[in-house]
Amino acid sequence: MSQDGMEKDKEGVVSQGISPGTYEVALERSKKLEAEIAANPQKFRVLTGDRPTGRLHIGHYFGSLQNRVRLSKMGVPTTILIADYQVLTDHDAFNEISQNTKQLVIDYLACGIEPSKDVIIYPHSYVPEANQLMLPFLTLISNAELGRNPTVKEEIQAAGIKSVNAGMYTYPVHQACDILFCKANVVPVGKDQLPHLEMTRTIARRFNEKFSPKKPVFPEPQALLSKTPSILGLDGSQKMSKSRGNAIMLSATEDETAALIKKAKTDADRNITYDPDNRPEVANLLMLISLCTGDEPQLIAERLGDGGGGALKKLLTESLNETLRPIRTRRAELEKEPEYIRKVLLDGVEVAQAMAQATLKEVRSVMNMEI
């Protein structure tokens, strides 16, 4: 992949965040990237992943998991990170990290991820060589840049953290370690994660300019923006999140799914219309049906007519349960194979460690630290 620069006058990109117009630039770049990936998938490496804070929900499935499966099946080398260290930045409860890690693997596999030498799943706490990149990377970013990151500010506010630990401010740099150790050049993200990726690009560029200007060590990874709109929770007012209690987990039963959808917020107007601005709750349920069936939300609304919230929820329940049925069947099978889940992780760690060791050796060399 060519390393397109981040000159502010051309792209409006600033290292501490996202300036006006940059999202449009990133979206245009993402469209071109999709075409390049389709033409030559082996030219790219994707880095993606999740923090092990619990099982995944349908927002994860439609927002990112489907895309990961698609890319990996296209033949794109895919590195899936389980960011266990990052749980410590804003969660006091660490006693379930191990179990949550295994549940993430089950979710990934049930949704269609097929581990191989080119598709790995691993926790970053098991790859110390990648974490060693943290120190040199921190020297390339100022305290002011860390403090200005808008995504970190929003996450601190959303979590209601009163005393912010240093790990919270520095975890975008840790994310840069996760992305760059394997020289990933594509990172699937949503709009809210662009500031983190811009920091990674900044770190890569500054490292190359300072330590290896003639032969860059790191690529400047590009954002592959999700085509799926932001999925609201069943309360219709906030992003779907297990911590907010407004999510449907992939592991939920069909009866549990029906009960949760029955409680979903709609409005008093029986005539179903797709109007995200004025009827966000109804629009969100219509969009979920659309994601299951492939039909346009407007057409679904027209078919439902004046059937009201009851008909809308009934159709969503049927559509979602049908979509998730094979995933839930596979999940149940994988729950009975703990040794296989462990093997997937250990195999992933082995491959990740080899990549990290090679990168760290190269980094030591250009920094003149070899002995």
C-alpha positions, 0 to 999 in steps of 0.5 A: 500500500502506498503511504499517502501522507497526512499533510493538513493542507491536503487532507485536513488531518491533525494529529490530536483529533479529527478536524472538520471535513476529515471524515468526508476525506476518510470516507472517500479514501475508504471507498478507494481502499475497498476497491484496492482490497478486492483487486489484491487482498494479499497486499493488505493486513487488517488489524481489528478486535475488541476488549474482553468486557463481556459477550458480543451483541448484535451491534457488534455483529452488524457493525463489525463482525460481518465485515471481518468475516467478509474480509478474511474470506476474501483472503485478506490476512487478518489479525484479531486482537483481544485487548485484555490489557485495555480492560484495566484502563476503565474497569475495576472488575478484572476477575472475568477477563479470562472467561470473557476472552474465551467467550469472544473467541466463541462469538468470532468463530460462531459468526464465521471467522476461520482461524489459519496462518493468515487469520489469527486471534490472540490476546495482547497480554501474551505478546510482550514484544509488541508491548515493548513498542510502547516506550519508543512510541510514547516519546513521539507523542506529547502530553498535550496530544494525548489530552486532546484526543476527543474519543478518550474524552468521550469515553472518560465522560461516558464511564463517569470516571472521576480519577483518570489513570494514566493508562486511559490517556495512553491507551491510544498509543498502546493501540498504535503498538497493536496495529503497527507490530504486525504492520497492519495497513488497514483498520476497520473503524467507525467514525468515533475511532478515527482520532485513535487511528490518526494518532497511530498514523502520526506515530508511524510517520514520526518514527519513520522520519526520525529513525529510518527516513530512507526506508520506512519501518511502519506503514501509515494504516488507513481506515476502512469505514463501516458501511453500517449506520450506528446501531442504537440500543433498544431504548432508541436513544443511545448506542447499543451497549451491554453496559447500558442494558439496551443490547441483544447478545448473540448468545441470547435465546430466541425467547430472550430475544423476543422478550427484549424486543417486546420492551423496545421503545417505539412511539404512539403513531401506529403508521410505521414510517422510516424517519430517523430524525423525527422517529429514531426509535422506530427507524432503528428497529426498521434498520435492524430488520433491514440488516437481517433481510436486505430490504430497504427500511422504507419498503419495510415501513410501507409493508407494515403500514398502520400495523403499529409497534406490535407488528414492527416488533413481531417482524424484527423478532422473526427476522433477527431470530432467523438470522442468528439461528445458525450462529447460536447453534454453532455457539452452543457447539463451541461452548462444549469445546474449551480445549479447541478455544484455548488452542485457537488462542495459543496458535494465534499467540505463536504467530503474533509473537513471531511477527512482533519479534521480527518487528522489534528486532527491526525497531532496535536496529534502526534505533541503534540499540542492537548488542 
